Amino acid sequence: MIFFPAGTDRQLKRTPWVNYALIFINVCMFILTADDIELVGGYFYALGNAIDKGSVIPGRPDILNYYLLPGDGSVLQYFSYQFLHAGWMHLVMNMVFLYAFGNAVGHYRAFEVRVPGGMVAGLGHGLMETNPVLGASGSVSAVTGAYLALFPLSNVTIVYWFIRFGEFEIASILLILFQVAQDVLLQVGGVGNTAYLAHLAGYFCGFTLGMSLLLTRIIPREPYDMLSLIEHRRRRASFKKLSEQGFQPWDHSKPGEPPRKGGAPAITEQEAE
């Protein structure tokens, strides 16, 4: 089964040219580097054979200098690896997610969240892994995390293929939390060679940046952003606690009088006349 987000129900206030530019740059970089990246796969295959056989280790492709190589110490790699992809499917899936969530995050926010988010994602990968990594997955996860903070109750349209094509809508909070849980399980299970830690670090960074933008009011607050939902839940919890302690907010009876059913205000004798 294949599924991907086709868009959200957020109304765009302006054309997201910056996000379009990011997508365009990624496509151009893939076209320019596809052949060199293919050589990297051959390099590691030959390297493995050379070590096994004790023969001469093959020369390292120059493009590998722009992968993220944990322990290499190059700051440039934390930026450059975000714009390299290992194949068309790798590129397309990342760009689809960037299009769906980056457009809604904002005209410049997609760039402001994506680049630092991708760098933090690289740091997250390097904390526990040693294998080289490339791709925009970590930085796109950061954009997705920011979207969760800003628009948790918006709807995302999912297009899927399973025997036939179809689509459905799902709340963004459910979709994104499902993705986070999936990455956690796959990381714990050691499934595949995907940099799941980079995804998780990206989600955390993007969500933190999104919440910071809300707390500092750098971007306008909305009735249903994540901060509003948290505040609403806290008020409900406080109200419930007071009610359990005997507080009746709708009871207008005077001291010493029994509480009136329904909390209706009392009618004095003068008013009755």
Buried (B, 14 or more C-beta within 10 A) or exposed (E): EEBBBBBBEBEEEEEBEBBBEBBEEBBEBBEEBBEBBBBBEEBBEBEEEEEEEEEEEBEEBEBBEBBBBBEBEBEEBBBBBBBBBBEEEBBBBBBBBBBBBBBBBBBEBBBBBBBBBBBBBBBBBBEEBEEBBBBBBBBBBBBBBBBBBBBBBBBBBBBBEEEEEEEEEBBBBEBBBEBBEEBBEBBEEEEEEBBBBBBBBBBBBBBBBBBEBBEEEEBEEBEEBBBBBEEEEEEEEEEEEEEEEEEEEEBEBEEEEEEBEEEEEEEEEEEEE
